[in-house]
Amino acid sequence: MLPVRPLLMAGCAVVLLGLCGVAGASATNSPEQHDRVLYSSRELVLDHGRLRAEPLGTNLGAHAAADSPTPPTSPAAPASGAADSRGLSFVGALAQLAQRGEIPAASAAGYRSAWTGAQASERRLSGTRHAELGDVLATLRAIAHAGALTPGRLPALMLTLERNRQWWTGAPVVAADQRVGFPGSSLVWEFYPGQGLEIQWLGTFGAADGFYDDHESADLAELINEALSLAVTRAGGLAWEYDFSFDGGSPPWVSAITEGTAVEALTGAATMLHDNVYLADAHDALGIFETKPPLGVQSPTSAGAWYLIYSFAPHERVINAFIQSLVGLFDLAYQGDTLAQQLFTRGNDEARLALPAYNTGYWSLYDQYGESSLSYHELLAGFLQTLCSQTRETTPQALWVLGSPATPTPNSGASGTGGTPAGGSSGGATGTSGATGTSGATGTSGATGTSGATGTSGATGTSGSTGTSGATGSTGASTNPNEIYCATAAAFKADLKQPPQIVMRPVLGARAHRVSDIRFTLSKISDVRLSATYGGKTSSYGTLALAHGTHTFTWRPSQPGAWTLSLTAVDLAGNRSMQSEDVSVAAAAQHAKLSASAS
């Protein structure tokens, strides 16, 4: 099976501040002046037809504009009801839902009006704007045609349609992966070319995390109230779905890293806002962790369970997403939620066994297919450090979560197999049904880029690494099996300062004008350049981005004599190393010369 490409993550959490750049291009001109704007690491906010650049996590609700839909002041439970029949048009599906009493007639009329308005706008647009708004319309048509249009999905789908209509009729064309926002709402949106603007739920919960870390409780509650109003009922609980196609996955789909961050966010809100109703919301979000794909994200293993980054890719094992989901489950379990504790235990048992395979000894793997980019390597190290801190705790609550014998169930938070909140709320939600209360949230998610930076600076040397076994090897005399998280986090942080290792094999039998193979092993993903020096003059043969492992360059020396070949490697963190090899090149074979003269 081919690897699934990573989904770019938007938003910033404090643990991920290193992944979020300083302001890039700030766009303040109207679309009539400049039709396109460059990518900005900040969030571009459309306000009365003009763009402004805001730091990620800014409370945009404080800058509400008259042309922006008003976000809800309190969350509403996802609408219940069956999906439409297969094969219907979007308008036909709306009509069927209204006829069956699944949605009010007035709501159906409002949705239909928004749909026809977006179609009219699409016809008036051209180029990229026409195509992107058309793509969003096509997605809604496809969901309806597949029989997947439910009452609970309509709020997020129609908000997505309205935001795209608003953007593409009044804002410049932005770069791929650009994060954007709208006054009156702190939801994070991202531009996916060919898909339009889509809600970036991981980025949204990352923004909530920033509010939590800054103790901005009102902003936190406002954002999570809006997020809860757009949640759907899936796998018997709450979920935040991605409504766009991605690498073979059709919408709507869900992600363990997003759901785990949402669980963590809601649990944090319960602490900050002193309201256990948020714990009920977090408990209700556990449904997809109990359910196998494609509805959920649990992939059972012989040791326990792996929680998947994409519900449509059951064989894709992305380690950073798995670890972050455990962070969220631990936080809720710490409050006494028995189901969260059970799900954490199953995932923790699997993660401790699987993690060593993701440590090459010099760098981390992103999935079972290849190495992490710089940003994902740093992200994983941060997630592991958080899990390290959690599993090192010795409070009664933590020991209970970790399954320590003779540790009673904590009295605080949610208890019992149904996860009913206790201590501060007499009517918390039981089981995995529905959303409850007026919850707010915090999260840990943040933005990641598509790749790590490479450069030419850094210490020069011929060797250096984090060791052949890395930090995920034997942990010595430690009796805590969870210490593997701490050791691996430390190893991955050390990798950021260690230059790559290159081992070049001797080049034997080289002759002038004939191709010779330059074989070498590389310890970690790097940019590698081959150069050859003869008579004091050096020639470079270009640079290739290579993964760790064994590689071969080909080289054709122009004349016999003493040559020096050099391989220079620069890893994703900018660390540099070089190895050189003296090569004796013989003259071309005599029979080759005779043949050449005869011709």
LUMVEXMAR-109816 format. One record per residue (C-alpha): residue in one letter; x negated, y negated, z negated. Coordinates in steps of 0.05 Angstrom, whole numbers. Layout:
<sites>
rest: A; x: X; y: Y; z: Z
...
</sites>
This chain:
<sites>
rest: M; x: 0; y: 0; z: 0
rest: L; x: -26; y: -68; z: 18
rest: P; x: -37; y: -117; z: -40
rest: V; x: 14; y: -170; z: -53
rest: R; x: -15; y: -240; z: -51
rest: P; x: -11; y: -279; z: -116
rest: L; x: 46; y: -327; z: -128
rest: L; x: 18; y: -395; z: -144
rest: M; x: 36; y: -419; z: -213
rest: A; x: 57; y: -489; z: -227
rest: G; x: 60; y: -529; z: -291
rest: C; x: 9; y: -542; z: -347
rest: A; x: 4; y: -514; z: -416
rest: V; x: -48; y: -535; z: -466
rest: V; x: -84; y: -469; z: -459
rest: L; x: -87; y: -481; z: -384
rest: L; x: -108; y: -553; z: -382
rest: G; x: -172; y: -533; z: -347
rest: L; x: -130; y: -508; z: -289
rest: C; x: -95; y: -574; z: -277
rest: G; x: -132; y: -627; z: -239
rest: V; x: -134; y: -702; z: -247
rest: A; x: -90; y: -743; z: -202
rest: G; x: -99; y: -732; z: -128
rest: A; x: -65; y: -773; z: -74
rest: S; x: -11; y: -817; z: -105
rest: A; x: 46; y: -832; z: -57
rest: T; x: 84; y: -897; z: -68
rest: N; x: 102; y: -914; z: 4
rest: S; x: 170; y: -901; z: 34
rest: P; x: 178; y: -845; z: 85
rest: E; x: 186; y: -897; z: 140
rest: Q; x: 115; y: -921; z: 127
rest: H; x: 81; y: -854; z: 120
rest: D; x: 115; y: -790; z: 142
rest: R; x: 67; y: -744; z: 105
rest: V; x: 28; y: -746; z: 40
rest: L; x: -32; y: -707; z: 18
rest: Y; x: -31; y: -655; z: -37
rest: S; x: -32; y: -684; z: -107
rest: S; x: -48; y: -646; z: -171
rest: R; x: 5; y: -689; z: -204
rest: E; x: 80; y: -682; z: -196
rest: L; x: 109; y: -725; z: -141
rest: V; x: 175; y: -754; z: -163
rest: L; x: 228; y: -780; z: -114
rest: D; x: 260; y: -842; z: -144
rest: H; x: 307; y: -885; z: -102
rest: G; x: 273; y: -865; z: -37
rest: R; x: 202; y: -877; z: -62
rest: L; x: 150; y: -830; z: -91
rest: R; x: 110; y: -838; z: -154
rest: A; x: 58; y: -791; z: -183
rest: E; x: 70; y: -768; z: -255
rest: P; x: 27; y: -724; z: -299
rest: L; x: 53; y: -653; z: -303
rest: G; x: 101; y: -645; z: -361
rest: T; x: 126; y: -717; z: -360
rest: N; x: 197; y: -724; z: -387
rest: L; x: 231; y: -747; z: -323
rest: G; x: 297; y: -751; z: -360
rest: A; x: 275; y: -818; z: -386
rest: H; x: 273; y: -846; z: -315
rest: A; x: 342; y: -824; z: -291
rest: A; x: 362; y: -851; z: -223
rest: A; x: 432; y: -864; z: -200
rest: D; x: 424; y: -818; z: -140
rest: S; x: 404; y: -758; z: -182
rest: P; x: 454; y: -707; z: -209
rest: T; x: 463; y: -712; z: -283
rest: P; x: 433; y: -653; z: -320
rest: P; x: 476; y: -618; z: -372
rest: T; x: 471; y: -642; z: -443
rest: S; x: 480; y: -572; z: -471
rest: P; x: 469; y: -504; z: -442
rest: A; x: 526; y: -461; z: -416
rest: A; x: 527; y: -386; z: -413
rest: P; x: 518; y: -358; z: -343
rest: A; x: 585; y: -348; z: -309
rest: S; x: 608; y: -276; z: -309
rest: G; x: 641; y: -242; z: -251
rest: A; x: 627; y: -194; z: -194
rest: A; x: 590; y: -211; z: -130
rest: D; x: 623; y: -225; z: -64
rest: S; x: 631; y: -171; z: -11
rest: R; x: 576; y: -155; z: 37
rest: G; x: 576; y: -185; z: 107
rest: L; x: 610; y: -251; z: 89
rest: S; x: 588; y: -321; z: 109
rest: F; x: 571; y: -368; z: 52
rest: V; x: 637; y: -405; z: 57
rest: G; x: 674; y: -338; z: 63
rest: A; x: 640; y: -313; z: 0
rest: L; x: 660; y: -376; z: -38
rest: A; x: 731; y: -366; z: -16
rest: Q; x: 732; y: -294; z: -39
rest: L; x: 703; y: -312; z: -107
rest: A; x: 757; y: -366; z: -115
rest: Q; x: 813; y: -319; z: -92
rest: R; x: 792; y: -267; z: -144
rest: G; x: 790; y: -320; z: -198
rest: E; x: 715; y: -313; z: -208
rest: I; x: 704; y: -388; z: -199
rest: P; x: 754; y: -445; z: -206
rest: A; x: 785; y: -471; z: -142
rest: A; x: 757; y: -540; z: -157
rest: S; x: 687; y: -512; z: -163
rest: A; x: 694; y: -474; z: -98
rest: A; x: 717; y: -537; z: -63
rest: G; x: 657; y: -576; z: -90
rest: Y; x: 608; y: -522; z: -68
rest: R; x: 640; y: -520; z: 0
rest: S; x: 634; y: -595; z: 7
rest: A; x: 560; y: -593; z: -12
rest: W; x: 549; y: -538; z: 38
rest: T; x: 581; y: -575; z: 96
rest: G; x: 544; y: -638; z: 76
rest: A; x: 478; y: -602; z: 78
rest: Q; x: 495; y: -574; z: 147
rest: A; x: 511; y: -643; z: 172
rest: S; x: 444; y: -670; z: 145
rest: E; x: 407; y: -612; z: 178
rest: R; x: 436; y: -630; z: 246
rest: R; x: 413; y: -702; z: 239
rest: L; x: 342; y: -683; z: 220
rest: S; x: 284; y: -661; z: 264
rest: G; x: 217; y: -628; z: 257
rest: T; x: 194; y: -603; z: 189
rest: R; x: 253; y: -634; z: 152
rest: H; x: 304; y: -600; z: 198
rest: A; x: 267; y: -534; z: 191
rest: E; x: 259; y: -535; z: 115
rest: L; x: 331; y: -554; z: 100
rest: G; x: 353; y: -502; z: 151
rest: D; x: 310; y: -450; z: 115
rest: V; x: 346; y: -463; z: 49
rest: L; x: 413; y: -458; z: 84
rest: A; x: 391; y: -392; z: 115
rest: T; x: 371; y: -365; z: 46
rest: L; x: 440; y: -379; z: 18
rest: R; x: 472; y: -346; z: 79
rest: A; x: 428; y: -285; z: 70
rest: I; x: 446; y: -278; z: -4
rest: A; x: 520; y: -284; z: 12
rest: H; x: 515; y: -235; z: 70
rest: A; x: 480; y: -184; z: 25
rest: G; x: 537; y: -188; z: -25
rest: A; x: 492; y: -219; z: -78
rest: L; x: 529; y: -285; z: -88
rest: T; x: 555; y: -283; z: -159
rest: P; x: 587; y: -339; z: -200
rest: G; x: 526; y: -341; z: -245
rest: R; x: 479; y: -353; z: -186
rest: L; x: 517; y: -410; z: -156
rest: P; x: 492; y: -466; z: -202
rest: A; x: 418; y: -454; z: -186
rest: L; x: 431; y: -441; z: -112
rest: M; x: 473; y: -503; z: -103
rest: L; x: 425; y: -547; z: -142
rest: T; x: 369; y: -521; z: -97
rest: L; x: 409; y: -539; z: -35
rest: E; x: 426; y: -608; z: -61
rest: R; x: 354; y: -623; z: -82
rest: N; x: 329; y: -602; z: -13
rest: R; x: 380; y: -645; z: 21
rest: Q; x: 360; y: -703; z: -23
rest: W; x: 286; y: -693; z: -10
rest: W; x: 286; y: -679; z: 65
rest: T; x: 332; y: -737; z: 80
rest: G; x: 294; y: -788; z: 38
rest: A; x: 222; y: -768; z: 23
rest: P; x: 157; y: -755; z: 61
rest: V; x: 135; y: -686; z: 81
rest: V; x: 90; y: -659; z: 26
rest: A; x: 33; y: -609; z: 28
rest: A; x: 42; y: -535; z: 16
rest: D; x: 46; y: -516; z: -58
rest: Q; x: 60; y: -588; z: -78
rest: R; x: 98; y: -595; z: -143
rest: V; x: 154; y: -646; z: -142
rest: G; x: 207; y: -672; z: -189
rest: F; x: 269; y: -714; z: -194
rest: P; x: 289; y: -768; z: -244
rest: G; x: 339; y: -745; z: -296
rest: S; x: 310; y: -675; z: -297
rest: S; x: 245; y: -643; z: -320
rest: L; x: 252; y: -581; z: -278
rest: V; x: 189; y: -566; z: -238
rest: W; x: 199; y: -555; z: -163
rest: E; x: 148; y: -530; z: -113
rest: F; x: 145; y: -534; z: -37
rest: Y; x: 138; y: -467; z: -3
rest: P; x: 132; y: -479; z: 72
rest: G; x: 187; y: -441; z: 108
rest: Q; x: 227; y: -437; z: 43
rest: G; x: 238; y: -510; z: 25
rest: L; x: 234; y: -536; z: -46
rest: E; x: 246; y: -482; z: -98
rest: I; x: 251; y: -483; z: -174
rest: Q; x: 184; y: -461; z: -203
rest: W; x: 208; y: -429; z: -266
rest: L; x: 139; y: -412; z: -292
rest: G; x: 119; y: -485; z: -283
rest: T; x: 183; y: -507; z: -316
rest: F; x: 170; y: -467; z: -379
rest: G; x: 98; y: -493; z: -376
rest: A; x: 126; y: -564; z: -380
rest: A; x: 167; y: -542; z: -439
rest: D; x: 104; y: -516; z: -472
rest: G; x: 73; y: -585; z: -464
rest: F; x: 133; y: -616; z: -500
rest: Y; x: 125; y: -565; z: -556
rest: D; x: 50; y: -578; z: -564
rest: D; x: 63; y: -653; z: -565
rest: H; x: 119; y: -644; z: -616
rest: E; x: 169; y: -676; z: -569
rest: S; x: 230; y: -639; z: -595
rest: A; x: 283; y: -680; z: -559
rest: D; x: 248; y: -672; z: -492
rest: L; x: 239; y: -598; z: -505
rest: A; x: 312; y: -587; z: -520
rest: E; x: 334; y: -627; z: -460
rest: L; x: 291; y: -587; z: -412
rest: I; x: 309; y: -519; z: -439
rest: N; x: 383; y: -537; z: -441
rest: E; x: 379; y: -550; z: -367
rest: A; x: 340; y: -485; z: -356
rest: L; x: 391; y: -445; z: -395
rest: S; x: 448; y: -475; z: -354
rest: L; x: 415; y: -445; z: -292
rest: A; x: 400; y: -376; z: -320
rest: V; x: 435; y: -317; z: -291
rest: T; x: 461; y: -251; z: -319
rest: R; x: 416; y: -195; z: -296
rest: A; x: 400; y: -127; z: -325
rest: G; x: 449; y: -140; z: -381
rest: G; x: 416; y: -204; z: -404
rest: L; x: 390; y: -273; z: -385
rest: A; x: 341; y: -282; z: -329
rest: W; x: 311; y: -337; z: -286
rest: E; x: 310; y: -315; z: -214
rest: Y; x: 267; y: -338; z: -156
rest: D; x: 312; y: -353; z: -97
rest: F; x: 263; y: -348; z: -39
rest: S; x: 228; y: -293; z: 0
rest: F; x: 157; y: -276; z: -19
rest: D; x: 111; y: -225; z: 13
rest: G; x: 165; y: -176; z: 32
rest: G; x: 209; y: -189; z: -29
rest: S; x: 278; y: -216; z: -15
rest: P; x: 314; y: -263; z: -63
rest: P; x: 335; y: -262; z: -116
rest: W; x: 277; y: -230; z: -155
rest: V; x: 247; y: -238; z: -224
rest: S; x: 178; y: -237; z: -255
rest: A; x: 151; y: -211; z: -322
rest: I; x: 104; y: -269; z: -331
rest: T; x: 161; y: -319; z: -322
rest: E; x: 209; y: -281; z: -367
rest: G; x: 155; y: -270; z: -420
rest: T; x: 139; y: -344; z: -420
rest: A; x: 213; y: -360; z: -426
rest: V; x: 219; y: -313; z: -486
rest: E; x: 158; y: -346; z: -518
rest: A; x: 187; y: -415; z: -502
rest: L; x: 255; y: -400; z: -534
rest: T; x: 222; y: -370; z: -595
rest: G; x: 179; y: -431; z: -604
rest: A; x: 240; y: -475; z: -598
rest: A; x: 273; y: -437; z: -655
rest: T; x: 213; y: -455; z: -698
rest: M; x: 208; y: -528; z: -678
rest: L; x: 282; y: -543; z: -679
rest: H; x: 299; y: -498; z: -738
rest: D; x: 356; y: -463; z: -702
rest: N; x: 359; y: -387; z: -696
rest: V; x: 409; y: -392; z: -639
rest: Y; x: 347; y: -399; z: -596
rest: L; x: 325; y: -331; z: -621
rest: A; x: 390; y: -302; z: -595
rest: D; x: 376; y: -333; z: -527
rest: A; x: 306; y: -303; z: -528
rest: H; x: 334; y: -235; z: -547
rest: D; x: 384; y: -240; z: -489
rest: A; x: 325; y: -250; z: -442
rest: L; x: 297; y: -181; z: -457
rest: G; x: 342; y: -144; z: -409
rest: I; x: 294; y: -142; z: -350
rest: F; x: 239; y: -114; z: -395
rest: E; x: 283; y: -54; z: -409
rest: T; x: 301; y: -42; z: -336
rest: K; x: 263; y: -12; z: -278
rest: P; x: 254; y: -48; z: -212
rest: P; x: 283; y: -75; z: -169
rest: L; x: 332; y: -102; z: -221
rest: G; x: 281; y: -106; z: -277
rest: V; x: 206; y: -106; z: -287
rest: Q; x: 191; y: -45; z: -330
rest: S; x: 147; y: 8; z: -298
rest: P; x: 143; y: 67; z: -346
rest: T; x: 74; y: 99; z: -355
rest: S; x: 49; y: 160; z: -393
rest: A; x: 24; y: 113; z: -448
rest: G; x: 82; y: 65; z: -451
rest: A; x: 103; y: 13; z: -400
rest: W; x: 74; y: -38; z: -352
rest: Y; x: 114; y: -102; z: -340
rest: L; x: 111; y: -124; z: -267
rest: I; x: 96; y: -192; z: -239
rest: Y; x: 146; y: -180; z: -182
rest: S; x: 210; y: -139; z: -189
rest: F; x: 205; y: -123; z: -115
rest: A; x: 133; y: -95; z: -119
rest: P; x: 134; y: -35; z: -167
rest: H; x: 63; y: -14; z: -150
rest: E; x: 30; y: -83; z: -158
rest: R; x: -8; y: -85; z: -224
rest: V; x: -28; y: -157; z: -239
rest: I; x: -63; y: -159; z: -305
rest: N; x: -54; y: -232; z: -324
rest: A; x: 22; y: -228; z: -315
rest: F; x: 25; y: -165; z: -358
rest: I; x: -17; y: -194; z: -414
rest: Q; x: 24; y: -259; z: -416
rest: S; x: 89; y: -220; z: -420
rest: L; x: 61; y: -185; z: -482
rest: V; x: 45; y: -253; z: -513
rest: G; x: 118; y: -273; z: -506
rest: L; x: 144; y: -207; z: -532
rest: F; x: 98; y: -210; z: -593
rest: D; x: 124; y: -279; z: -611
rest: L; x: 196; y: -257; z: -611
rest: A; x: 180; y: -192; z: -647
rest: Y; x: 144; y: -233; z: -700
rest: Q; x: 211; y: -264; z: -717
rest: G; x: 239; y: -195; z: -733
rest: D; x: 270; y: -176; z: -666
rest: T; x: 268; y: -100; z: -665
rest: L; x: 279; y: -92; z: -590
rest: A; x: 222; y: -142; z: -576
rest: Q; x: 178; y: -102; z: -623
rest: Q; x: 194; y: -37; z: -586
rest: L; x: 180; y: -69; z: -518
rest: F; x: 116; y: -99; z: -543
rest: T; x: 92; y: -33; z: -571
rest: R; x: 104; y: 3; z: -505
rest: G; x: 67; y: -51; z: -467
rest: N; x: 11; y: -57; z: -517
rest: D; x: -2; y: 18; z: -515
rest: E; x: -9; y: 14; z: -439
rest: A; x: -50; y: -50; z: -438
rest: R; x: -104; y: -25; z: -485
rest: L; x: -116; y: 35; z: -439
rest: A; x: -111; y: -4; z: -373
rest: L; x: -152; y: -66; z: -390
rest: P; x: -222; y: -36; z: -383
rest: A; x: -209; y: -21; z: -310
rest: Y; x: -199; y: -96; z: -298
rest: N; x: -268; y: -114; z: -324
rest: T; x: -323; y: -102; z: -272
rest: G; x: -376; y: -121; z: -323
rest: Y; x: -388; y: -186; z: -287
rest: W; x: -318; y: -213; z: -270
rest: S; x: -244; y: -197; z: -277
rest: L; x: -199; y: -162; z: -227
rest: Y; x: -134; y: -197; z: -209
rest: D; x: -99; y: -131; z: -192
rest: Q; x: -121; y: -61; z: -174
rest: Y; x: -144; y: -87; z: -106
rest: G; x: -191; y: -145; z: -118
rest: E; x: -224; y: -197; z: -162
rest: S; x: -191; y: -257; z: -193
rest: S; x: -200; y: -328; z: -167
rest: L; x: -235; y: -375; z: -215
rest: S; x: -168; y: -403; z: -240
rest: Y; x: -138; y: -334; z: -251
rest: H; x: -201; y: -310; z: -286
rest: E; x: -197; y: -369; z: -334
rest: L; x: -122; y: -358; z: -342
rest: L; x: -131; y: -285; z: -360
rest: A; x: -186; y: -302; z: -410
rest: G; x: -138; y: -351; z: -443
rest: F; x: -81; y: -302; z: -446
rest: L; x: -126; y: -248; z: -475
rest: Q; x: -152; y: -297; z: -528
rest: T; x: -80; y: -312; z: -549
rest: L; x: -64; y: -238; z: -553
rest: C; x: -128; y: -228; z: -592
rest: S; x: -107; y: -279; z: -643
rest: Q; x: -37; y: -249; z: -648
rest: T; x: -61; y: -178; z: -659
rest: R; x: -113; y: -199; z: -710
rest: E; x: -61; y: -228; z: -756
rest: T; x: -51; y: -192; z: -822
rest: T; x: 15; y: -223; z: -845
rest: P; x: 71; y: -174; z: -861
rest: Q; x: 108; y: -196; z: -799
rest: A; x: 48; y: -184; z: -754
rest: L; x: 33; y: -116; z: -785
rest: W; x: 105; y: -96; z: -773
rest: V; x: 101; y: -117; z: -700
rest: L; x: 36; y: -77; z: -693
rest: G; x: 69; y: -15; z: -723
rest: S; x: 29; y: -13; z: -787
rest: P; x: 56; y: 44; z: -831
rest: A; x: 94; y: 26; z: -894
rest: T; x: 105; y: -45; z: -871
rest: P; x: 178; y: -65; z: -881
rest: T; x: 217; y: -101; z: -827
rest: P; x: 211; y: -177; z: -838
rest: N; x: 272; y: -210; z: -868
rest: S; x: 268; y: -270; z: -822
rest: G; x: 290; y: -275; z: -750
rest: A; x: 326; y: -221; z: -711
rest: S; x: 332; y: -150; z: -738
rest: G; x: 363; y: -85; z: -719
rest: T; x: 366; y: -51; z: -652
rest: G; x: 415; y: -103; z: -626
rest: G; x: 370; y: -160; z: -646
rest: T; x: 423; y: -199; z: -685
rest: P; x: 391; y: -263; z: -713
rest: A; x: 394; y: -270; z: -788
rest: G; x: 376; y: -325; z: -837
rest: G; x: 406; y: -390; z: -811
rest: S; x: 456; y: -366; z: -760
rest: S; x: 515; y: -322; z: -776
rest: G; x: 538; y: -312; z: -705
rest: G; x: 476; y: -298; z: -663
rest: A; x: 484; y: -258; z: -599
rest: T; x: 480; y: -183; z: -606
rest: G; x: 451; y: -136; z: -554
rest: T; x: 431; y: -165; z: -487
rest: S; x: 494; y: -199; z: -464
rest: G; x: 502; y: -272; z: -446
rest: A; x: 467; y: -336; z: -467
rest: T; x: 482; y: -367; z: -534
rest: G; x: 477; y: -436; z: -563
rest: T; x: 441; y: -500; z: -544
rest: S; x: 372; y: -474; z: -541
rest: G; x: 308; y: -509; z: -525
rest: A; x: 242; y: -477; z: -508
rest: T; x: 168; y: -477; z: -508
rest: G; x: 123; y: -437; z: -463
rest: T; x: 52; y: -423; z: -447
rest: S; x: 53; y: -422; z: -372
rest: G; x: 13; y: -469; z: -329
rest: A; x: -11; y: -485; z: -261
rest: T; x: -61; y: -444; z: -224
rest: G; x: -92; y: -459; z: -160
rest: T; x: -101; y: -414; z: -101
rest: S; x: -174; y: -404; z: -111
rest: G; x: -233; y: -422; z: -154
rest: A; x: -282; y: -474; z: -135
rest: T; x: -349; y: -453; z: -107
rest: G; x: -408; y: -498; z: -104
rest: T; x: -482; y: -502; z: -95
rest: S; x: -501; y: -525; z: -164
rest: G; x: -519; y: -485; z: -224
rest: A; x: -578; y: -448; z: -254
rest: T; x: -622; y: -411; z: -205
rest: G; x: -648; y: -343; z: -221
rest: T; x: -657; y: -274; z: -193
rest: S; x: -614; y: -238; z: -243
rest: G; x: -565; y: -246; z: -298
rest: S; x: -496; y: -218; z: -314
rest: T; x: -450; y: -201; z: -371
rest: G; x: -480; y: -132; z: -372
rest: T; x: -464; y: -68; z: -337
rest: S; x: -406; y: -50; z: -381
rest: G; x: -380; y: -120; z: -395
rest: A; x: -345; y: -136; z: -460
rest: T; x: -290; y: -85; z: -448
rest: G; x: -337; y: -28; z: -463
rest: S; x: -345; y: 4; z: -531
rest: T; x: -326; y: -42; z: -588
rest: G; x: -372; y: -8; z: -637
rest: A; x: -347; y: 9; z: -706
rest: S; x: -283; y: -31; z: -703
rest: T; x: -222; y: 8; z: -726
rest: N; x: -172; y: -40; z: -695
rest: P; x: -156; y: -16; z: -624
rest: N; x: -130; y: -85; z: -607
rest: E; x: -200; y: -113; z: -613
rest: I; x: -207; y: -97; z: -539
rest: Y; x: -168; y: -161; z: -525
rest: C; x: -218; y: -203; z: -564
rest: A; x: -279; y: -169; z: -534
rest: T; x: -254; y: -175; z: -463
rest: A; x: -235; y: -248; z: -472
rest: A; x: -305; y: -262; z: -496
rest: A; x: -336; y: -224; z: -438
rest: F; x: -294; y: -261; z: -387
rest: K; x: -314; y: -328; z: -417
rest: A; x: -387; y: -306; z: -415
rest: D; x: -379; y: -288; z: -341
rest: L; x: -366; y: -362; z: -327
rest: K; x: -439; y: -377; z: -344
rest: Q; x: -474; y: -316; z: -317
rest: P; x: -503; y: -319; z: -246
rest: P; x: -487; y: -263; z: -198
rest: Q; x: -536; y: -205; z: -190
rest: I; x: -562; y: -186; z: -121
rest: V; x: -602; y: -123; z: -108
rest: M; x: -630; y: -120; z: -38
rest: R; x: -653; y: -53; z: -12
rest: P; x: -721; y: -49; z: 23
rest: V; x: -718; y: -64; z: 97
rest: L; x: -758; y: -9; z: 132
rest: G; x: -774; y: 2; z: 205
rest: A; x: -759; y: -69; z: 227
rest: R; x: -781; y: -86; z: 298
rest: A; x: -780; y: -151; z: 337
rest: H; x: -718; y: -162; z: 380
rest: R; x: -682; y: -104; z: 349
rest: V; x: -625; y: -105; z: 298
rest: S; x: -641; y: -86; z: 227
rest: D; x: -591; y: -75; z: 171
rest: I; x: -599; y: -116; z: 107
rest: R; x: -563; y: -76; z: 53
rest: F; x: -550; y: -103; z: -16
rest: T; x: -505; y: -97; z: -76
rest: L; x: -469; y: -157; z: -106
rest: S; x: -444; y: -159; z: -178
rest: K; x: -386; y: -208; z: -171
rest: I; x: -346; y: -246; z: -119
rest: S; x: -392; y: -299; z: -90
rest: D; x: -411; y: -338; z: -28
rest: V; x: -474; y: -305; z: 0
rest: R; x: -523; y: -334; z: 50
rest: L; x: -579; y: -298; z: 87
rest: S; x: -641; y: -337; z: 106
rest: A; x: -707; y: -315; z: 139
rest: T; x: -775; y: -349; z: 134
rest: Y; x: -831; y: -339; z: 185
rest: G; x: -894; y: -381; z: 190
rest: G; x: -867; y: -432; z: 140
rest: K; x: -802; y: -443; z: 179
rest: T; x: -736; y: -420; z: 148
rest: S; x: -673; y: -404; z: 187
rest: S; x: -604; y: -395; z: 156
rest: Y; x: -554; y: -345; z: 183
rest: G; x: -491; y: -373; z: 152
rest: T; x: -451; y: -359; z: 89
rest: L; x: -398; y: -307; z: 76
rest: A; x: -349; y: -300; z: 18
rest: L; x: -358; y: -230; z: -8
rest: A; x: -327; y: -188; z: -63
rest: H; x: -369; y: -147; z: -112
rest: G; x: -397; y: -83; z: -84
rest: T; x: -444; y: -61; z: -28
rest: H; x: -451; y: -101; z: 36
rest: T; x: -493; y: -103; z: 99
rest: F; x: -519; y: -162; z: 140
rest: T; x: -550; y: -151; z: 208
rest: W; x: -614; y: -187; z: 227
rest: R; x: -653; y: -190; z: 293
rest: P; x: -724; y: -217; z: 282
rest: S; x: -750; y: -257; z: 340
rest: Q; x: -823; y: -235; z: 335
rest: P; x: -869; y: -188; z: 298
rest: G; x: -906; y: -207; z: 235
rest: A; x: -895; y: -223; z: 162
rest: W; x: -824; y: -247; z: 145
rest: T; x: -789; y: -264; z: 80
rest: L; x: -715; y: -250; z: 75
rest: S; x: -675; y: -285; z: 21
rest: L; x: -603; y: -274; z: -3
rest: T; x: -572; y: -331; z: -43
rest: A; x: -507; y: -320; z: -80
rest: V; x: -462; y: -373; z: -113
rest: D; x: -405; y: -347; z: -154
rest: L; x: -336; y: -380; z: -163
rest: A; x: -361; y: -418; z: -225
rest: G; x: -420; y: -447; z: -187
rest: N; x: -474; y: -402; z: -217
rest: R; x: -530; y: -387; z: -167
rest: S; x: -581; y: -332; z: -159
rest: M; x: -629; y: -310; z: -104
rest: Q; x: -669; y: -249; z: -86
rest: S; x: -725; y: -248; z: -34
rest: E; x: -758; y: -190; z: 1
rest: D; x: -821; y: -190; z: 43
rest: V; x: -811; y: -152; z: 108
rest: S; x: -864; y: -130; z: 158
rest: V; x: -836; y: -132; z: 228
rest: A; x: -870; y: -89; z: 281
rest: A; x: -876; y: -106; z: 354
rest: A; x: -823; y: -81; z: 401
rest: A; x: -834; y: -9; z: 425
rest: Q; x: -881; y: -4; z: 486
rest: H; x: -831; y: 34; z: 528
rest: A; x: -781; y: -22; z: 518
rest: K; x: -832; y: -72; z: 546
rest: L; x: -846; y: -29; z: 607
rest: S; x: -772; y: -22; z: 621
rest: A; x: -763; y: -96; z: 616
rest: S; x: -820; y: -111; z: 664
rest: A; x: -796; y: -59; z: 713
rest: S; x: -728; y: -90; z: 716
</sites>
